[in-house]
Amino acid sequence: MRPVRIVFLAMCLAVVSHTAHAQTVAPRANGEQDWHVTIYPVLAWVPLDIAIDVDIPPIDGGGGGSGQILDSQLDGAFFAGVTASNGVWRIEGYGLWTSFGGDRPERPTLEIDLDLIYGSARLGRRIASDLYATGGVRRLAVDYDITLGDLPRLSRKPGLWDPIVGIGWHRVRPKVEWHAALDGGGFGAGADVDLGASLSVDWKPIPHFGLTAGYNLLYLKISDSLASRHVTMKLTVHGPIVGFGLYF
């Protein structure tokens, strides 16, 4: 029995050794099949321009009006994201919370406070070198407070689901990554219009850690019914983003 045990143990060691060798070699032969994950724990977005237009139609003989803020302010923002790709498929998820507003002292006076929370999830398929066609959804939660002239104050918290389609360009190298994306959606299913665009570069000076910087733009046109009024609001926000990434 002892020789059998020795032979059996030798066979087991040979199988384990062969398996370990295969696992070591396989990723090199099929590098594009490996999944690479990037986490952006903090992305600071600093909008250079915030534009908000409001249109409130008259109703039952009452007044209506429209206006655009002249003075804007940013109260705070938090941006984060995660991506995963194997070279053919690419999965992206981003979240944003921001609070801003503005006013116009000219008649009719306008005051707006707006909190925006959105999360997006996209799946991309490579259609050419570094080029991806994408599709997904964006969840919008808007908390707005509008005072226009002598009209009653309007406050509401609508939540919207937007289908989105777009295109992305992602060039990944050991030390530097370039990313650009353009997507649009809404189509009346949630927002009337939902457009987003971004451009960024990641510099990875050491393994698993890098710095990222770029530019982000968001445009929303939202229609909402409140107190028998069909309120239309257009929001445009754009500015630089900076942060860091963790790469695995």
GIBELPE-V143889 format. One record per helix or strand. SS is the DSSP state (alpha for helix, beta for strand). FROM is the first residue (numbers start at 0). TO is the last residue. Records with the same first field share a line. If there is no record, write none. Layout:
SS: FROM-TO  FROM-TO
This chain:
alpha: 1-28  30-32
beta: 35-55  64-67  70-84  88-103  109-127  130-147  153-155  158-171  175-185  192-205  208-225  228-246
